[in-house]
Amino acid sequence: MKGDPKLYKMLDELKIPFDYHEHPPGPTIEAALKYWKDIDSAHCRNIFFRNHKGNKHYLVISDHRYKIDIHDLEKRLKQGKLTFASPKRLKKYLGVEPGSVSLFGLINDTERHVYLFIDKNLQKSKKISFHPNINTASLVISTRDMLKFLEHTGNSYEFIGLYED
């Protein structure tokens, strides 16, 4: 299976079952859509941000069908000015390359530095998919198991409305 071997080991230890779907690279939502069409799950947009000072980092996870307006996001998150984190920061905190950002990158954030904001609408989904830290595959897990994974990593997170007024 493609992806991070540490991730598969952790999922096994946590007894989190998953469906594995291998596909050509899907570095953007637009590119990945054609590979996701037969996968029965919510698909996510995962964006890694930093604050203006560069001392805080955020992973924002939303439904892939909705675009994120960064200025609206700044108002909703109340974290000040946000910018996309550099590939160097992405590698340092999540251990992944651009185009492979995923919730599963948290296995590399041993200091629990990254804070998550998750679209509350994703809680309604029974299943959810993420790249296994490489964009040539997708793993589908239950939303309940996503929370189990988050509890295990120890990163702080909150569900937030990203699209309603």
matplotlib code that plots the C-alpha trace (Angstrom):
import matplotlib.pyplot as plt

x = [0.0, 1.2, 1.5, 3.3, 4.1, 3.9, 0.3, -0.7, 0.9, -0.9, -4.3, -3.7, -2.8, -5.9, -8.0, -9.2, -10.4, -10.1, -10.8, -7.8, -8.1, -5.0, -5.1, -2.9, -1.6, -4.4, -2.5, -5.6, -9.3, -9.9, -7.4, -8.6, -12.3, -12.1, -10.6, -13.0, -16.2, -16.7, -15.5, -18.5, -17.4, -17.1, -14.0, -12.0, -10.1, -7.1, -5.3, -2.3, -2.0, 0.3, -0.5, 1.2, 4.0, 4.7, 4.5, 1.2, 0.0, -3.5, -4.9, -8.3, -10.4, -13.6, -15.9, -14.2, -17.3, -16.8, -14.1, -12.5, -12.2, -9.2, -10.5, -13.8, -11.8, -9.7, -12.9, -14.4, -11.3, -10.3, -6.6, -5.5, -4.0, -3.5, -1.2, -0.5, 2.3, 5.4, 6.5, 9.3, 6.8, 4.5, 7.3, 8.5, 5.1, 3.1, 5.9, 4.2, 4.8, 2.4, -0.6, -0.6, -1.9, -4.0, -5.3, -3.0, 0.1, -0.5, 1.4, 4.5, 3.5, 5.0, 5.0, 1.2, 1.9, -0.8, -4.3, -7.2, -10.4, -12.8, -16.0, -18.8, -20.8, -18.4, -19.7, -22.9, -20.9, -20.6, -17.4, -14.6, -11.5, -7.9, -4.7, -2.3, 0.3, 0.8, -1.6, -1.6, -4.1, -7.1, -8.1, -11.8, -12.5, -15.6, -16.1, -16.1, -12.7, -11.4, -12.2, -10.5, -7.4, -7.5, -7.8, -4.8, -2.6, -3.4, -3.7, -6.2, -9.2, -12.6, -15.5, -16.6, -19.1, -17.1, -20.0, -23.1, -23.7]
y = [0.0, 3.5, 6.0, 6.3, 2.9, 4.6, 5.6, 2.1, 0.7, 3.3, 2.6, -1.1, -0.4, 1.8, -0.9, 1.6, -0.2, 1.6, 1.2, 1.7, 3.3, 3.7, 6.3, 8.6, 11.7, 14.0, 17.1, 19.3, 18.9, 19.3, 16.6, 14.2, 14.5, 12.1, 9.4, 10.0, 9.5, 5.9, 6.3, 6.5, 9.0, 12.7, 14.1, 16.8, 20.0, 20.1, 23.4, 24.2, 27.8, 29.8, 33.0, 36.3, 35.8, 32.3, 30.8, 29.1, 26.6, 25.4, 22.6, 23.5, 20.6, 21.3, 19.6, 19.5, 21.0, 24.4, 26.9, 28.6, 32.4, 33.3, 36.6, 35.0, 32.3, 34.8, 36.3, 32.9, 31.5, 34.7, 33.9, 37.1, 37.3, 33.8, 32.8, 29.5, 27.7, 27.1, 23.6, 23.8, 24.3, 21.6, 19.1, 20.2, 19.9, 17.4, 15.5, 15.8, 17.5, 20.1, 18.3, 15.6, 17.6, 15.3, 14.8, 11.8, 14.1, 14.7, 11.5, 13.5, 16.4, 14.9, 18.3, 18.7, 22.1, 22.1, 23.2, 21.9, 23.6, 21.1, 22.0, 21.0, 19.8, 16.9, 15.4, 14.4, 12.1, 8.5, 8.0, 10.4, 10.1, 11.4, 10.8, 8.5, 11.3, 10.8, 11.9, 8.7, 6.9, 7.7, 6.0, 5.9, 5.7, 6.3, 9.8, 8.2, 6.7, 10.1, 11.4, 8.4, 9.1, 12.8, 11.8, 9.6, 12.2, 14.7, 17.7, 20.3, 20.7, 22.2, 21.9, 25.2, 26.5, 27.4, 28.2, 29.5, 33.1]
z = [0.0, -0.8, 2.0, 5.3, 7.0, 10.4, 9.7, 8.8, 11.9, 14.0, 12.4, 13.1, 16.8, 17.2, 15.5, 12.9, 9.8, 6.5, 2.8, 0.6, -2.9, -5.0, -7.8, -9.9, -8.1, -6.9, -5.7, -6.0, -5.4, -9.1, -10.0, -7.3, -8.2, -11.1, -8.8, -5.9, -8.0, -7.0, -3.4, -1.0, 1.6, 2.4, 0.7, 2.3, 1.5, 3.8, 4.0, 6.2, 7.4, 9.6, 11.6, 10.7, 13.2, 12.0, 15.5, 15.2, 12.5, 11.7, 9.6, 8.3, 7.1, 5.1, 2.7, -0.7, -2.4, -0.8, -1.6, 1.4, 1.3, 3.4, 4.6, 5.7, 7.4, 9.3, 10.7, 11.6, 13.2, 15.1, 14.8, 13.0, 9.6, 8.0, 5.1, 3.5, 5.2, 3.2, 1.9, 4.5, 7.3, 5.9, 5.9, 9.4, 11.1, 9.1, 7.3, 3.9, 0.6, -1.0, -2.5, 0.2, 3.2, 5.3, 8.8, 8.9, 8.8, 12.5, 13.2, 12.5, 14.8, 17.9, 19.7, 19.0, 17.6, 14.9, 15.8, 13.8, 12.7, 11.2, 9.3, 11.6, 8.7, 8.3, 11.6, 9.7, 7.4, 8.2, 6.3, 5.5, 3.3, 3.5, 1.7, 3.6, 3.5, -0.2, -2.9, -4.9, -2.6, -0.4, 2.9, 4.0, 7.7, 9.8, 11.2, 14.6, 13.9, 12.7, 16.2, 17.8, 15.7, 16.8, 20.4, 20.0, 18.3, 21.1, 18.8, 19.9, 17.5, 17.3, 15.0, 13.5, 11.0, 7.9, 5.5, 7.2, 8.0]

ax = plt.figure().add_subplot(projection="3d")
ax.plot(x, y, z, "-o")
ax.set_aspect("equal")
plt.show()
